Amino acid sequence: MTKLPQSRREKLVASGEHEKMIFAIRNGGGASIADKQFQLALIAIRYTGGRPQDVASVRVEHVNKEVTTWTLPDHKRRKHTKKPKVVHLSPRLQTITKMLTDDRDSGPLFRGTNWGS
């Protein structure tokens, strides 16, 4: 039996769409912890250029001591690279990461979400 080729499920979010999502959370009464965490996750996705599932999987334990990188042990290409994925953080993401790791030693970086566990 021959295997049928699989089509890639990929949708890139345009800059305008991304800004609309953040605006909707900010101005749609999004005052809950989950809404704020999701807003920060959207910003992280935008500024890392990473996959949403990579950002969702970041844990406090993956942040280096200087808060300049995230080291993701499990990622999509792990089987091929056999190495963890290192995400270098911009100054904006360093600030967000510092805010989210303050006084925490473990757990999901982005809390209050179903997808960040």
TIDOMI-454112 format. One record per residue: residue number from 1; x, y, z of N, C-alpha, C in turn. Coordinates in steps of 0.2 Angstrom, whole numbers, plus 2048, in hexadecimal, padded with zeros to 3 digits. Layout:
PT, k, n_xx, n_yy, n_zz, ca_xx, ca_yy, ca_zz, c_xx, c_yy, c_zz
PT, NUM, X, Y, Z, X, Y, Z, X, Y, Z
...
! end
This chain:
PT, k, n_xx, n_yy, n_zz, ca_xx, ca_yy, ca_zz, c_xx, c_yy, c_zz
PT, 1, 804, 7FA, 800, 800, 800, 800, 804, 806, 800
PT, 2, 803, 80B, 7FC, 807, 811, 7FB, 804, 816, 800
PT, 3, 808, 81A, 803, 806, 81F, 807, 805, 825, 804
PT, 4, 7FF, 828, 805, 7FD, 82E, 802, 801, 834, 805
PT, 5, 803, 839, 801, 806, 83F, 803, 801, 843, 808
PT, 6, 804, 845, 80D, 800, 849, 812, 801, 851, 810
PT, 7, 7FC, 854, 810, 7FD, 85C, 80F, 7FE, 85F, 815
PT, 8, 802, 864, 815, 804, 868, 81B, 7FF, 86C, 81D
PT, 9, 7FD, 86C, 824, 7F8, 870, 827, 7FC, 876, 829
PT, 10, 7FD, 87C, 825, 800, 881, 827, 7FD, 888, 826
PT, 11, 7FC, 88C, 82A, 7F9, 893, 829, 7FD, 898, 82D
PT, 12, 800, 89C, 829, 804, 8A1, 82C, 800, 8A7, 82E
PT, 13, 800, 8AA, 833, 7FC, 8AF, 836, 800, 8B6, 833
PT, 14, 7FC, 8B9, 82F, 7FE, 8C0, 82D, 7FF, 8C5, 833
PT, 15, 803, 8CA, 832, 805, 8CE, 837, 7FE, 8D2, 83A
PT, 16, 7FA, 8D4, 835, 7F4, 8D7, 837, 7EF, 8D3, 83B
PT, 17, 7EF, 8CC, 839, 7EB, 8C7, 83D, 7ED, 8C7, 844
PT, 18, 7F4, 8C6, 844, 7F7, 8C6, 84B, 7F5, 8CB, 84F
PT, 19, 7F6, 8D1, 84D, 7F4, 8D7, 851, 7ED, 8D8, 852
PT, 20, 7E9, 8D5, 84E, 7E1, 8D5, 850, 7E0, 8D0, 855
PT, 21, 7E4, 8CB, 856, 7E3, 8C6, 85B, 7E5, 8C9, 862
PT, 22, 7EA, 8CC, 862, 7ED, 8CF, 868, 7E8, 8D5, 86A
PT, 23, 7E6, 8D9, 865, 7E1, 8DE, 867, 7DB, 8DC, 869
PT, 24, 7D8, 8D6, 867, 7D2, 8D3, 869, 7D2, 8D1, 870
PT, 25, 7D8, 8CE, 872, 7D9, 8CC, 879, 7D9, 8D2, 87D
PT, 26, 7DD, 8D7, 87B, 7DE, 8DD, 87F, 7D8, 8E1, 880
PT, 27, 7D4, 8E1, 87B, 7CE, 8E6, 87C, 7C7, 8E2, 87C
PT, 28, 7C8, 8DB, 87C, 7C2, 8D7, 87D, 7C0, 8D5, 884
PT, 29, 7C2, 8D9, 888, 7C1, 8D7, 88F, 7C5, 8D2, 892
PT, 30, 7CB, 8D1, 88E, 7D0, 8CC, 890, 7D4, 8CD, 896
PT, 31, 7D1, 8CD, 89C, 7D5, 8CF, 8A2, 7D6, 8C9, 8A6
PT, 32, 7D4, 8C3, 8A4, 7D6, 8BD, 8A8, 7DD, 8BB, 8A7
PT, 33, 7E0, 8B7, 8AB, 7E7, 8B5, 8AB, 7E8, 8B1, 8A5
PT, 34, 7E3, 8AD, 8A3, 7E4, 8A9, 89D, 7E4, 8AE, 897
PT, 35, 7E0, 8B3, 896, 7E0, 8B7, 891, 7E7, 8BB, 890
PT, 36, 7EA, 8BD, 896, 7F0, 8C1, 896, 7F6, 8BC, 894
PT, 37, 7F6, 8B6, 897, 7FB, 8B1, 895, 7FA, 8AF, 88D
PT, 38, 7F4, 8AF, 88B, 7F4, 8AD, 884, 7F6, 8B3, 87F
PT, 39, 7F5, 8B9, 882, 7F7, 8BF, 87E, 7FF, 8BF, 87E
PT, 40, 802, 8BD, 884, 80A, 8BD, 884, 80C, 8B7, 87F
PT, 41, 808, 8B2, 87F, 80A, 8AC, 87B, 80A, 8AE, 874
PT, 42, 805, 8B2, 872, 805, 8B4, 86B, 80A, 8B9, 869
PT, 43, 80C, 8BD, 86E, 812, 8C1, 86D, 818, 8BD, 86C
PT, 44, 819, 8B8, 870, 81F, 8B3, 870, 81F, 8B0, 869
PT, 45, 81A, 8AD, 867, 819, 8AA, 860, 81C, 8AF, 85B
PT, 46, 819, 8B5, 85B, 81B, 8BA, 856, 822, 8BB, 856
PT, 47, 825, 8BC, 85C, 82C, 8BF, 85C, 831, 8B9, 85C
PT, 48, 82F, 8B3, 85D, 834, 8AD, 85C, 834, 8AA, 855
PT, 49, 82E, 8AB, 852, 82D, 8A8, 84C, 82C, 8A1, 84C
PT, 50, 82B, 89F, 852, 82B, 897, 854, 824, 895, 853
PT, 51, 823, 88E, 853, 81D, 88B, 853, 819, 88C, 859
PT, 52, 812, 88D, 858, 80E, 88E, 85E, 80F, 888, 863
PT, 53, 810, 882, 861, 811, 87C, 866, 817, 87D, 86A
PT, 54, 81D, 880, 866, 823, 881, 86A, 822, 886, 870
PT, 55, 81F, 88C, 86E, 81E, 891, 873, 819, 88E, 879
PT, 56, 814, 88A, 877, 810, 887, 87C, 813, 882, 880
PT, 57, 819, 87F, 87E, 81C, 87A, 882, 822, 87D, 886
PT, 58, 823, 883, 886, 829, 886, 88A, 827, 886, 891
PT, 59, 82C, 883, 895, 82B, 883, 89C, 830, 887, 89F
PT, 60, 82F, 889, 8A6, 834, 88D, 8A9, 83B, 88A, 8A9
PT, 61, 83B, 884, 8AA, 841, 880, 8AA, 845, 881, 8A3
PT, 62, 842, 883, 89E, 845, 883, 898, 849, 88A, 897
PT, 63, 848, 88F, 89B, 84B, 895, 89B, 852, 895, 89E
PT, 64, 856, 898, 89A, 85D, 898, 89D, 85E, 89D, 8A3
PT, 65, 863, 89D, 8A7, 864, 8A1, 8AD, 864, 8A8, 8AB
PT, 66, 867, 8AA, 8A5, 867, 8B1, 8A3, 861, 8B4, 8A0
PT, 67, 85C, 8AF, 89F, 856, 8B1, 89B, 857, 8B3, 894
PT, 68, 85B, 8B0, 891, 85D, 8B2, 88A, 85B, 8AD, 885
PT, 69, 859, 8A7, 887, 857, 8A1, 883, 852, 89D, 886
PT, 70, 84E, 899, 882, 84A, 894, 884, 84D, 88D, 881
PT, 71, 84E, 888, 884, 851, 882, 881, 84B, 87D, 882
PT, 72, 849, 87B, 87C, 843, 876, 87C, 846, 86F, 87A
PT, 73, 845, 86B, 87F, 848, 864, 87E, 843, 860, 879
PT, 74, 83D, 861, 879, 839, 85E, 874, 836, 863, 86F
PT, 75, 837, 861, 869, 834, 865, 863, 834, 861, 85D
PT, 76, 830, 864, 858, 82F, 860, 852, 834, 85D, 84E
PT, 77, 83A, 860, 84E, 840, 85E, 84A, 845, 85A, 84F
PT, 78, 843, 858, 855, 847, 855, 85A, 84A, 84E, 857
PT, 79, 846, 84A, 853, 848, 844, 851, 84E, 845, 84C
PT, 80, 84D, 84A, 848, 852, 84B, 843, 859, 84F, 845
PT, 81, 858, 854, 84A, 85E, 857, 84C, 861, 854, 852
PT, 82, 85D, 850, 856, 860, 84D, 85C, 862, 852, 861
PT, 83, 860, 858, 861, 862, 85E, 865, 85C, 862, 867
PT, 84, 85C, 865, 86D, 857, 869, 86F, 857, 86F, 86B
PT, 85, 851, 872, 86A, 850, 879, 867, 852, 87E, 86B
PT, 86, 856, 883, 869, 858, 889, 86D, 855, 88F, 86A
PT, 87, 851, 892, 86E, 84D, 898, 86B, 851, 89E, 86F
PT, 88, 854, 8A3, 86B, 857, 8A9, 86D, 852, 8AE, 86E
PT, 89, 852, 8B1, 874, 84C, 8B6, 875, 84F, 8BD, 874
PT, 90, 84A, 8C1, 871, 84B, 8C8, 870, 84A, 8CC, 876
PT, 91, 84C, 8D2, 877, 84C, 8D5, 87D, 844, 8D6, 880
PT, 92, 840, 8D6, 87B, 838, 8D6, 87D, 837, 8CF, 880
PT, 93, 839, 8CA, 87D, 837, 8C3, 87F, 83B, 8C2, 886
PT, 94, 841, 8C5, 887, 844, 8C4, 88D, 840, 8C7, 893
PT, 95, 83D, 8CD, 891, 839, 8D0, 896, 833, 8CC, 898
PT, 96, 830, 8CA, 893, 82A, 8C6, 894, 82C, 8C0, 898
PT, 97, 831, 8BC, 896, 833, 8B6, 899, 835, 8B7, 8A1
PT, 98, 838, 8BD, 8A2, 83A, 8BF, 8A9, 834, 8C0, 8AD
PT, 99, 82F, 8C3, 8AA, 828, 8C4, 8AE, 825, 8BE, 8AF
PT, 100, 825, 8B9, 8AB, 822, 8B3, 8AB, 825, 8AE, 8B0
PT, 101, 82C, 8AE, 8B1, 830, 8AA, 8B5, 831, 8AC, 8BC
PT, 102, 82F, 8B2, 8BD, 830, 8B5, 8C4, 82E, 8B1, 8C9
PT, 103, 832, 8AF, 8CE, 831, 8AB, 8D4, 82E, 8A4, 8D2
PT, 104, 830, 8A1, 8CC, 82D, 89B, 8CA, 833, 896, 8C8
PT, 105, 833, 890, 8CA, 839, 88B, 8C8, 837, 886, 8C3
PT, 106, 830, 885, 8C2, 82E, 880, 8BE, 827, 882, 8BB
PT, 107, 825, 87E, 8B6, 81E, 87F, 8B4, 81E, 882, 8AD
PT, 108, 818, 882, 8AA, 817, 885, 8A3, 819, 88D, 8A4
PT, 109, 81D, 88F, 89F, 81E, 896, 89F, 818, 89A, 89E
PT, 110, 813, 898, 899, 80D, 89C, 898, 808, 898, 89C
PT, 111, 805, 89B, 8A2, 800, 898, 8A6, 7F9, 89A, 8A4
PT, 112, 7F5, 897, 8A7, 7EE, 899, 8A6, 7EB, 897, 89F
PT, 113, 7EE, 892, 89C, 7EC, 890, 895, 7EB, 889, 895
PT, 114, 7E7, 886, 891, 7E6, 87F, 890, 7EC, 87C, 88D
PT, 115, 7EF, 880, 888, 7F4, 87D, 884, 7FB, 87E, 886
PT, 116, 7FC, 881, 88C, 803, 882, 88F, 805, 87D, 894
PT, 117, 801, 878, 894, 803, 873, 89A, 809, 86E, 898
! end
